[in-house]
Amino acid sequence: MDLALLRTFVTVHRAGSFTRAAALLGLSQPAVTSQIRTLERQVGRPLFLRQARGVTPTTIGDELAHKAAPHLDALVEITETGLDDDSSLRTLHLAGPPEFTAERALPALTELAGHGGQGVALRASFGTAEEALEGLAAGHHDLAISTARPRGALLTATPLCDEEHVLVAAPSWAERIEPWRRRKGAPVLENLPVVEVHESLPFMSRYWASVFDSRPAASGAVIVPDLRAVLACACAGAGLAVLPRYLCASALARGDVVALHEPAVPPLRTYFLVVRTGTLVMPHIARAHEWLQRAAIDWC
């Protein structure tokens, strides 16, 4: 059985789509379709059921993928390990949210790059979880950091760390709402300015739902699509904000902002390390994956 046909088959099985598999393999969709048909003739059974959106493997298709995929991944590992010598500089394409990637992930990976590094050049791009996962699935990235766990067999996710969220404001605002801080229940935000990353108030809404089991009745006074800018505005007295503790820890320590509430169970958001299934056999991706997991031990 032709290994090229098996490689195409496993890629389609993981991608769930001829179109997506073609992009990952650098082939045209007709070429992928032709290879799968050739393999189906050799096997004597259909391997996929064609649907309006993508394909679903048959029982025989699942059995063949289960048997073939580990061996194909092992062959890739042998090839990649052979290429990964001291003179080979591999490029790692990383995608993730701008604040977490800039403040935590990239500093943790700097020792892999540069003079005296581990033979890895870094290229980073920022975006939403959806954009990062779509780019990873399309082959534009090697590794993605996401707050959403992907579905399907194409992508494999590993929990990285949990991010604690804190309700903060400049000391001047904290003094104005001190009476609420002494009472139980959710604060009334109608007359309080809010700093957020989007008009839908995603961080504030998530915090209110988790801590107070309600929805905040407020609108944003300042909307800026970067949590670092949200922190700067909060420090300047623009209003209340919900921020990751790692991002505002220094500002809290300096007294630039204060925590308005310390719930017994703080709201958490989980980050995942995501790769295309089977690509962890590539040394430069595996090395970055391992370094981030090791660094995350100190982030929790």
C-alpha positions in Angstrom: 0.0 0.0 0.0 1.4 3.4 -1.0 2.6 5.4 2.0 1.6 8.7 0.2 -1.9 7.5 -0.1 -1.9 6.5 3.6 -0.5 9.9 4.6 -3.3 11.6 2.6 -5.9 9.3 4.2 -4.7 10.0 7.8 -4.7 13.8 7.1 -8.3 13.7 5.7 -9.3 11.5 8.7 -7.9 14.1 11.1 -9.1 17.1 9.2 -12.6 15.8 8.5 -12.5 17.6 5.2 -10.9 17.0 1.8 -10.5 20.8 1.4 -8.7 21.3 4.7 -6.6 18.2 4.2 -5.6 19.5 0.7 -4.4 22.8 2.3 -2.4 21.0 4.9 -0.8 18.7 2.4 -0.1 21.4 -0.2 -2.2 19.5 -2.8 -5.3 20.4 -4.8 -8.6 19.1 -3.6 -9.1 17.0 -6.8 -5.7 15.4 -6.1 -6.8 14.5 -2.5 -10.1 13.1 -3.8 -8.3 11.0 -6.4 -5.9 9.6 -3.9 -8.7 8.6 -1.5 -10.6 6.9 -4.3 -7.5 5.0 -5.2 -7.0 3.8 -1.7 -10.7 2.9 -1.4 -10.3 0.7 -4.5 -7.2 -1.0 -3.0 -9.1 -1.6 0.3 -12.2 -2.6 -1.5 -14.4 -0.6 0.9 -15.5 3.0 1.3 -13.3 4.9 3.9 -15.4 8.0 4.2 -19.0 9.1 3.9 -19.3 12.3 2.0 -21.5 15.0 3.6 -22.5 18.5 2.9 -19.8 19.8 5.2 -16.7 17.5 5.1 -16.5 13.8 5.5 -17.2 11.2 8.2 -15.0 8.1 8.4 -16.7 4.7 8.0 -16.0 1.9 10.5 -13.3 0.6 8.1 -11.9 4.1 7.8 -11.6 4.5 11.6 -9.9 1.0 11.9 -7.4 1.9 9.2 -6.6 5.3 10.7 -6.1 3.7 14.1 -3.6 1.2 12.7 -1.8 3.5 10.2 -1.5 6.8 12.0 1.0 5.9 14.8 3.3 4.3 12.2 3.1 7.4 9.9 3.8 9.7 12.8 6.8 7.5 13.8 8.2 7.9 10.2 7.7 11.7 10.4 9.6 11.6 13.8 12.5 9.7 12.3 12.7 12.2 9.4 12.4 15.3 11.5 14.9 14.0 14.1 17.4 13.4 11.3 17.0 16.9 10.0 17.1 18.5 13.5 20.9 18.7 13.8 23.0 21.5 15.3 23.1 23.4 11.9 19.4 23.2 11.3 17.4 26.2 12.4 13.7 25.4 12.5 10.9 28.1 12.6 8.1 27.8 15.2 5.0 29.6 14.3 3.1 30.5 17.5 -0.4 32.0 17.7 -2.3 33.2 20.8 -4.0 36.1 22.6 -1.8 39.2 22.6 -1.4 39.8 26.3 -0.8 36.2 27.5 1.5 35.4 24.5 3.5 38.6 25.0 3.7 38.6 28.8 4.1 34.9 29.4 4.6 32.6 26.5 7.2 34.5 24.5 9.5 35.2 27.5 9.3 31.5 28.3 10.4 30.5 24.8 13.2 33.1 24.3 15.9 30.5 25.4 14.9 28.4 22.4 15.8 31.2 20.0 18.6 33.5 19.4 22.4 33.1 19.8 23.2 30.0 21.8 19.5 28.9 21.6 18.0 25.5 20.8 17.9 25.8 17.0 14.4 27.4 16.9 13.4 30.7 15.3 10.1 32.2 16.7 7.4 33.8 14.7 4.3 34.9 16.7 0.9 36.2 15.7 -1.9 37.5 17.9 -5.6 36.9 17.6 -8.7 35.5 19.1 -9.1 31.9 20.1 -11.1 31.3 17.0 -8.6 32.9 14.7 -5.7 31.0 16.4 -7.4 27.6 16.0 -8.5 28.3 12.4 -5.0 29.3 11.5 -3.5 26.2 13.2 -6.0 23.9 11.4 -5.1 25.5 8.1 -1.4 24.9 8.7 -0.4 28.6 9.2 0.7 28.0 12.8 2.5 25.1 14.5 1.3 25.8 18.0 -1.6 27.8 19.4 -2.5 29.0 22.8 -6.3 29.1 23.2 -8.9 29.6 25.9 -11.2 27.4 23.9 -10.8 23.6 23.7 -11.1 22.5 20.0 -13.4 19.8 18.8 -12.6 17.0 16.4 -9.6 14.8 15.6 -7.5 17.4 13.7 -6.4 19.3 16.7 -5.1 18.1 20.1 -5.3 20.2 23.2 -3.4 20.0 26.5 -4.4 22.1 29.5 -1.7 24.7 30.2 -2.7 26.8 33.2 -5.6 28.6 34.8 -5.9 32.4 34.9 -7.6 34.0 37.9 -9.7 37.1 37.2 -9.8 40.1 39.6 -12.3 43.0 39.8 -10.1 46.2 40.1 -10.3 49.9 40.1 -8.1 52.9 41.0 -8.1 53.8 44.7 -10.3 56.8 44.1 -13.1 54.6 42.7 -12.6 52.0 45.5 -13.3 54.7 48.1 -16.6 55.7 46.4 -18.0 52.2 46.5 -16.7 51.3 49.9 -20.2 50.9 51.3 -21.0 48.2 48.8 -17.7 46.4 49.7 -19.0 46.0 53.3 -22.3 44.4 52.1 -23.1 41.1 50.4 -24.3 41.0 46.9 -23.4 42.4 43.5 -22.5 46.1 43.1 -24.8 48.3 41.1 -22.8 49.4 38.0 -25.4 51.7 36.3 -23.6 54.8 37.5 -20.1 53.4 37.5 -17.8 53.5 34.4 -16.4 50.3 33.1 -13.3 49.6 31.1 -13.5 46.6 28.8 -12.1 44.9 25.6 -15.5 44.8 23.8 -19.0 46.4 24.0 -20.4 43.0 25.1 -18.3 43.3 28.3 -17.0 39.7 28.2 -14.7 39.9 31.2 -17.2 41.8 33.4 -20.1 39.5 32.4 -18.1 36.3 33.1 -17.1 37.6 36.5 -20.6 38.6 37.4 -22.0 35.3 36.3 -19.4 33.3 38.3 -19.3 35.4 41.5 -22.8 36.9 41.8 -24.9 34.6 39.5 -26.2 37.7 37.7 -25.5 40.0 34.8 -23.9 43.4 35.2 -26.2 46.3 34.2 -23.6 48.6 32.7 -22.2 49.9 29.5 -18.5 50.5 28.7 -17.0 53.9 29.3 -13.8 52.9 27.6 -13.6 50.0 25.1 -10.1 49.0 24.0 -9.2 45.6 22.5 -6.1 44.9 24.6 -6.1 44.0 28.3 -2.8 45.9 28.8 -4.6 49.1 27.7 -7.5 48.2 29.9 -5.1 48.0 32.9 -3.6 51.4 32.0 -7.0 53.0 31.8 -8.1 51.5 35.1 -4.9 52.8 36.8 -5.6 56.2 35.4 -9.1 56.2 37.0 -11.2 55.5 34.0 -13.4 53.0 35.8 -13.8 49.4 37.0 -12.2 46.5 35.1 -11.9 42.7 35.4 -8.3 41.6 34.6 -6.2 38.5 34.9 -4.3 38.6 38.2 -0.9 37.9 36.5 -1.4 41.1 34.4 -2.4 43.4 37.2 -0.3 41.9 40.0 2.4 44.6 39.9 -0.2 47.4 39.7 -1.9 45.8 42.8 1.4 45.7 44.6 2.1 49.3 43.8 -1.3 50.4 44.8 -2.1 51.8 41.3 -5.3 49.7 41.5 -7.0 47.8 44.3 -9.0 44.6 44.3 -12.7 45.5 44.9 -13.7 41.9 45.8 -12.0 38.8 46.9 -14.4 35.9 46.4 -13.8 32.6 48.1 -13.7 30.9 44.7 -12.3 33.3 42.1 -13.3 33.1 38.5 -10.9 31.1 36.4 -10.2 30.7 32.7 -8.2 27.8 31.3 -5.5 28.1 28.7 -4.8 25.2 26.3 -1.8 24.4 24.2 -3.1 23.2 20.9 -1.3 21.4 18.0 -2.4 19.6 14.9 -2.7 15.9 15.8 0.6 14.1 15.1 2.9 17.1 14.9 4.3 16.7 18.4 6.7 14.2 16.8 8.5 17.2 15.3 11.3 18.2 17.7 10.9 21.9 17.5 7.2 21.8 18.2 7.6 19.2 21.0 10.4 21.2 22.5 8.3 24.4 22.6 5.3 22.5 23.9 7.4 21.0 26.8 9.0 24.4 27.7 5.7 26.1 28.0 4.3 23.3 30.1 7.3 23.5 32.4 7.1 27.3 32.6 3.4 27.1 33.4 4.1 25.3 36.7 5.1 28.7 38.1 2.2 30.5 36.6 -0.5 28.7 38.5 
